[in-house]
Amino acid sequence: MTQQAQAYKYALIAVFFWPTVATVFKITLRHITPLELLFYSSLSSLFILGAILIYQKKWYEAFVYLRSKPFLILILGGIVKRKGKMYQ
C-alpha cells in the first residue's frame, strides 16, 4: 500500500469516528461529571499510547524525552500552576 493510500485510509477512519465520539461524550455526560469524563478519556489515551509505544519498542525513547524536558511536557499538557490557579 502506498503512503498516499494509507493516508486516505486513516483520514476516512477519522471522519467515520469523529461524530461517534461527540455522541458518546454527550450520552456519557448524563451519567458522570465532566471532570470524570476528562479523567477517563485521558487515562484511556495514556493506556493506548503506552501500548503503541511498547508494541513499537519506542517506550524508552519516550521516557528519555520525558525526563529531558519535563517542564515542556507540563506546559503542553496544560498543567502549569501559577498563583494558586490551574491553567489549561
C-alpha positions as CSV (number, residue, x, y, z in Angstrom):
1,M,0.0,0.0,0.0
2,T,1.4,3.4,-1.0
3,Q,1.7,6.2,1.6
4,Q,-1.0,8.2,-0.2
5,A,-3.4,5.3,0.0
6,Q,-2.6,4.7,3.7
7,A,-3.2,8.4,4.3
8,Y,-6.6,8.2,2.7
9,K,-7.4,5.2,4.8
10,Y,-6.6,6.9,8.0
11,A,-8.5,10.0,7.0
12,L,-11.6,8.0,6.3
13,I,-11.3,6.2,9.6
14,A,-11.0,9.6,11.4
15,V,-14.0,11.0,9.5
16,F,-16.1,7.9,10.4
17,F,-15.3,8.0,14.1
18,W,-15.4,11.8,14.7
19,P,-19.2,12.2,15.1
20,T,-19.4,9.0,17.1
21,V,-17.1,10.4,19.8
22,A,-19.2,13.5,20.2
23,T,-22.4,11.4,20.6
24,V,-20.7,9.1,23.1
25,F,-19.4,12.0,25.2
26,K,-22.9,13.6,25.2
27,I,-24.5,10.4,26.4
28,T,-21.8,9.8,29.0
29,L,-22.2,13.3,30.5
30,R,-25.7,12.3,31.6
31,H,-24.1,9.7,34.0
32,I,-20.8,11.2,35.1
33,T,-19.3,14.7,35.7
34,P,-17.2,16.5,33.0
35,L,-14.2,16.1,35.3
36,E,-14.6,12.3,35.5
37,L,-15.1,12.2,31.7
38,L,-11.9,14.1,31.2
39,F,-10.1,11.8,33.6
40,Y,-11.3,8.6,32.0
41,S,-10.6,9.8,28.4
42,S,-7.1,10.9,29.4
43,L,-6.4,7.7,31.2
44,S,-7.6,5.6,28.2
45,S,-5.5,7.7,25.8
46,L,-2.5,7.2,28.1
47,F,-3.0,3.4,28.0
48,I,-3.5,3.3,24.3
49,L,-0.4,5.4,23.6
50,G,1.6,3.3,26.1
51,A,0.5,0.1,24.4
52,I,1.5,1.5,21.0
53,L,4.9,2.6,22.4
54,I,5.5,-0.8,23.9
55,Y,4.5,-2.6,20.7
56,Q,6.8,-0.4,18.6
57,K,9.6,-0.8,21.2
58,K,9.9,3.0,21.5
59,W,8.9,3.4,25.1
60,Y,12.5,4.1,26.2
61,E,12.7,7.0,23.7
62,A,9.5,8.5,25.1
63,F,10.8,8.0,28.6
64,V,14.2,9.7,27.8
65,Y,12.4,12.6,26.2
66,L,10.0,13.0,29.1
67,R,12.9,13.1,31.5
68,S,14.9,15.6,29.4
69,K,12.1,18.1,29.1
70,P,9.6,17.8,31.9
71,F,8.6,21.4,32.0
72,L,7.7,21.5,28.3
73,I,5.6,18.4,28.8
74,L,3.7,20.1,31.6
75,I,3.1,23.2,29.5
76,L,1.9,21.2,26.6
77,G,-0.4,19.2,28.9
78,G,-1.8,22.4,30.4
79,I,-0.9,21.6,33.9
80,V,1.1,24.7,34.8
81,K,0.2,26.1,38.2
82,R,0.6,29.9,38.7
83,K,-0.6,32.0,41.6
84,G,-2.7,29.2,43.0
85,K,-4.8,28.7,39.9
86,M,-4.7,25.9,37.3
87,Y,-4.4,27.0,33.7
88,Q,-5.4,24.8,30.7
